[in-house]
Amino acid sequence: MKAIEKIVEQLNQQAELEQLQLKEKETNRIDQEFQAELSEIEIEHQKRLEKSLKNLENNYKQATNRQQIAQKQMILNQKQAILERVFNDAVIQMEDWSTDEQQKFAHHALEKMQLQGDLTFIPGEKSQTVFSNEWLIEQNRRLSYHLDFGEGTIEGQAGFILDKEGVQYNFLYQSLVGEIQQRESFQVAESLFD
């Protein structure tokens, strides 16, 4: 009987040892799985955090770029408005020239034209009192071609147009300044804004 008790005790001890080893093995396995999952969660969290930071940086850069573009556009629009004012003021100054200044300007312009024959001189509405019959007669004495007044005036304009059989030479102040504006806007802008 003692031998049986001893065997039972040994079996119990062995069962306890196996149970302890199994418990330790399972605890280690669970702990390893937990650590692996925790590590995965931390890695995933870090990835999401980095992605969020990258998105924030991109959004910030985009917002900054949009703001810079909007600011540049606003400055460009302001510069464009200033340029428009400069050219509009030039037209107004020309329209405000004295009769003598307008007549001298017209004479110099007519003198430079290499034309022959008869031409029609059509004044702008704002300049019709500047260009008198006497002035036109004087021009005809000095020029190599002949000018006659056309019928009517060009509404709302200052300056004049020469017409030779449908071919028109435009000396309206607004048109002249407009040509300069198209041709030299860039240089004018550089001199104004640099």
C-alpha positions as MATLAB code, in Angstrom:
seq = 'MKAIEKIVEQLNQQAELEQLQLKEKETNRIDQEFQAELSEIEIEHQKRLEKSLKNLENNYKQATNRQQIAQKQMILNQKQAILERVFNDAVIQMEDWSTDEQQKFAHHALEKMQLQGDLTFIPGEKSQTVFSNEWLIEQNRRLSYHLDFGEGTIEGQAGFILDKEGVQYNFLYQSLVGEIQQRESFQVAESLFD';
ca = [
       0.000    0.000    0.000;
       2.826    2.295    0.751;
       4.175    1.607   -2.684;
       0.824    2.546   -4.203;
       0.693    5.717   -2.158;
       4.204    6.516   -3.239;
       3.279    5.939   -6.908;
       0.146    8.075   -6.481;
       2.239   10.762   -4.814;
       4.799   10.603   -7.613;
       2.010   10.750  -10.180;
       0.504   13.728   -8.364;
       3.878   15.452   -8.221;
       4.473   14.716  -11.880;
       0.962   15.953  -12.730;
       1.594   19.096  -10.676;
       4.939   19.615  -12.424;
       3.393   19.040  -15.839;
       0.525   21.340  -14.914;
       3.019   23.969  -13.736;
       5.078   23.573  -16.914;
       1.936   23.715  -19.065;
       0.740   26.784  -17.174;
       4.145   28.445  -17.604;
       4.263   27.472  -21.284;
       0.729   28.823  -21.883;
       1.500   31.988  -19.931;
       4.635   32.520  -22.045;
       2.701   31.838  -25.263;
      -0.090   34.258  -24.252;
       2.490   36.831  -23.178;
       4.346   36.494  -26.511;
       1.094   36.805  -28.482;
       0.121   39.810  -26.379;
       3.536   41.429  -26.922;
       3.343   40.711  -30.677;
      -0.170   42.186  -30.907;
       0.850   45.147  -28.770;
       3.865   45.695  -31.018;
       1.622   45.509  -34.122;
      -0.814   47.968  -32.555;
       2.038   50.343  -31.713;
       3.472   50.056  -35.241;
       0.016   50.620  -36.771;
      -0.579   53.555  -34.433;
       2.817   55.025  -35.382;
       2.010   54.586  -39.094;
      -1.366   56.308  -38.670;
       0.263   59.071  -36.654;
       2.927   59.591  -39.341;
       0.253   59.540  -42.059;
      -1.813   62.094  -40.133;
       1.238   64.295  -39.670;
       2.065   64.001  -43.368;
      -1.529   64.913  -44.275;
      -1.374   67.884  -41.911;
       1.916   69.010  -43.460;
       0.481   68.622  -46.976;
      -2.669   70.512  -46.010;
      -0.550   73.241  -44.444;
       1.659   73.477  -47.546;
      -1.399   73.571  -49.815;
      -3.056   76.235  -47.675;
       0.176   78.244  -47.630;
       0.532   77.875  -51.407;
      -3.095   78.908  -51.952;
      -2.569   81.902  -49.691;
       0.632   82.888  -51.519;
      -1.073   82.485  -54.903;
      -4.062   84.529  -53.728;
      -1.721   87.211  -52.384;
       0.289   87.273  -55.629;
      -2.953   87.456  -57.618;
      -4.188   90.325  -55.446;
      -0.894   92.189  -55.919;
      -1.010   91.472  -59.656;
      -4.584   92.770  -59.837;
      -3.569   95.903  -57.935;
      -0.612   96.449  -60.258;
      -2.879   95.882  -63.265;
      -5.350   98.447  -61.899;
      -2.513  100.937  -61.378;
      -1.291  100.333  -64.933;
      -4.820  100.829  -66.265;
      -5.033  104.093  -64.322;
      -1.660  105.232  -65.685;
      -2.767  104.626  -69.269;
      -6.228  106.106  -68.680;
      -4.583  109.164  -67.132;
      -2.364  109.454  -70.217;
      -5.472  109.576  -72.436;
      -7.062  112.181  -70.144;
      -3.877  114.286  -70.223;
      -3.811  114.147  -74.014;
      -7.485  115.120  -74.146;
      -6.674  118.063  -71.847;
      -3.920  119.377  -74.115;
      -4.392  122.951  -75.220;
      -5.544  123.665  -78.768;
      -1.974  124.559  -79.703;
      -0.567  121.294  -78.254;
      -3.159  119.161  -80.050;
      -2.568  120.988  -83.341;
       1.221  120.553  -83.024;
       0.789  116.855  -82.215;
      -1.493  116.387  -85.233;
       0.853  118.326  -87.525;
       3.883  116.210  -86.502;
       1.880  113.012  -86.979;
       0.651  114.141  -90.423;
       4.142  115.237  -91.451;
       5.524  111.756  -90.801;
       2.935  110.075  -93.037;
       4.316  109.159  -96.469;
       1.035  109.551  -98.345;
      -0.124  110.974 -101.685;
      -3.421  112.195 -103.064;
      -6.602  113.127 -101.237;
      -7.375  111.983  -97.698;
     -10.324  112.527  -95.395;
      -9.591  114.030  -91.983;
     -12.170  112.920  -89.374;
     -11.765  114.539  -85.944;
     -12.865  112.963  -82.692;
     -15.904  114.528  -81.071;
     -13.778  115.900  -78.210;
     -11.300  117.487  -80.662;
     -13.660  118.920  -83.297;
     -13.175  122.520  -82.101;
      -9.374  122.093  -82.110;
      -9.091  121.317  -85.818;
     -10.536  124.337  -87.631;
     -10.846  124.998  -91.368;
      -7.939  127.453  -91.113;
      -5.760  124.800  -89.484;
      -6.658  122.284  -92.207;
      -5.844  124.835  -94.953;
      -2.463  125.457  -93.281;
      -1.765  121.707  -93.212;
      -2.625  121.387  -96.897;
      -0.005  124.070  -97.672;
       2.683  122.179  -95.733;
       1.919  118.526  -96.601;
       2.566  116.521  -99.770;
      -1.042  115.287  -99.757;
      -4.430  116.969  -99.498;
      -6.847  116.801  -96.531;
     -10.603  117.350  -96.560;
     -12.872  117.194  -93.520;
     -15.038  114.093  -93.374;
     -18.674  114.174  -92.420;
     -19.287  114.078  -88.687;
     -16.939  113.179  -85.876;
     -15.939  110.055  -83.989;
     -18.210  109.893  -80.975;
     -16.690  110.214  -77.504;
     -13.109  110.347  -78.805;
     -10.290  112.877  -79.004;
      -7.719  112.941  -81.785;
      -8.448  112.112  -85.416;
      -8.573  109.480  -88.137;
      -7.193  109.790  -91.656;
      -9.083  107.890  -94.307;
      -7.739  107.104  -97.774;
     -10.297  105.181  -99.786;
     -11.330  103.027  -96.814;
      -7.824  102.553  -95.394;
      -7.814  104.284  -92.027;
      -4.882  105.667  -90.063;
      -5.967  105.929  -86.443;
      -4.684  108.864  -84.376;
      -7.410  108.767  -81.740;
      -5.688  109.318  -78.413;
      -7.357  106.338  -76.771;
      -6.214  104.060  -79.618;
      -2.665  105.437  -79.610;
      -2.328  104.929  -75.858;
      -3.951  101.477  -76.218;
      -1.291  100.473  -78.772;
       1.468  101.673  -76.442;
      -0.221   99.820  -73.588;
      -0.225   96.562  -75.568;
       3.317   97.017  -76.806;
       5.032   98.409  -73.720;
       2.958   97.365  -70.693;
       5.721   95.083  -69.472;
       8.407   97.805  -69.600;
       6.084  100.357  -67.994;
       5.240   97.858  -65.238;
       8.932   97.176  -64.630;
       9.735  100.874  -64.341;
       6.756  101.471  -62.023;
       7.110   98.462  -59.729;
      10.842   97.763  -59.519;
];
